[in-house]
């Protein structure tokens, strides 16, 4: 596909209290060489100057304002309702992208009719050539997830287009996928929503491809991700709660029944004990342990009640 076709890409960015960070993200997007896109910024009840500053500096951005924190997934759905594109790029606000980022994603999508979602190569923000994501693996018995290539220098060892399971942080979805899935599942609020989206897309018959030519830098430090509590999957009490709870919901939904039985009786208790130890080790203390344990309990309760409370820890 040449860029002359100019298929519209709707870029949906959900943010909250990240004025400076989202400014940098938008600046990088507007430097891309893809000629036809719109940006829909969903503000999840920011208390800083995000909305007035973005309105002034980026008047072409369509801002959808929520007075309260809707969570990442409901925010994406809110932005999606305003989108008009042939492609939908769901992009976290704590990122910057390369000049050819959009064009590489769209080109690969156009070349692969069976592909429904295209995922970029991602690096650490503070280590520009150290990989954070080059695809992902997930064990549906233990729930363990591993970003392929994470913490490796990029020497071209992952420069092959191949299938993957999902992508955190950024992914391009074709319009037919967006229509078929009817949005991100709001039960997750935050964490595991992208994972669920990828698994549902694959179950619907769409391939998910890793695109090594599309590059992105995630505002996450390598040392932070390997030597602090952030490496456990959360960096705030609220995220600790949803991380623990949503792991159970995701595994119940997507792992085979026999796998789930083994997971919930063996691996989930073991993982919980490990997380308690690791949280103490990294100095998280009760600030993180309390929401994590409450999320663990609420995940187990979900198995019997099928109910969640997404106003918890918000």
Secondary structure, DSSP 8 states (H G I E B T S, - for coil): --GGG---EEEEEEESS-HHHHHHHHHHHTT-S-S-EEEEEEEES-SSSHHHHHHHH-TTSEEEEESS---HHHHHHHHHTT---SEEEEEESSEEE-TTHHHHHHHHHHH-TTEEEEEEEEEESSSTTBEEES-EEE-TTT--EEETTTT-B-SSTT-S-EE-S--SSEEEEEHHHHHHHTS--GGGSSSSHHHHHHHHHHHTT-EEEEEEEEEEEES--HHHHHHSGGGGT-SSHHHHHHHHHHHHHHHHHHS-HHHHHHIIIIIHHHHHHHHHHHHHHTT-HHHHHHHHHHHHHHHHHHHHH----TTTT-
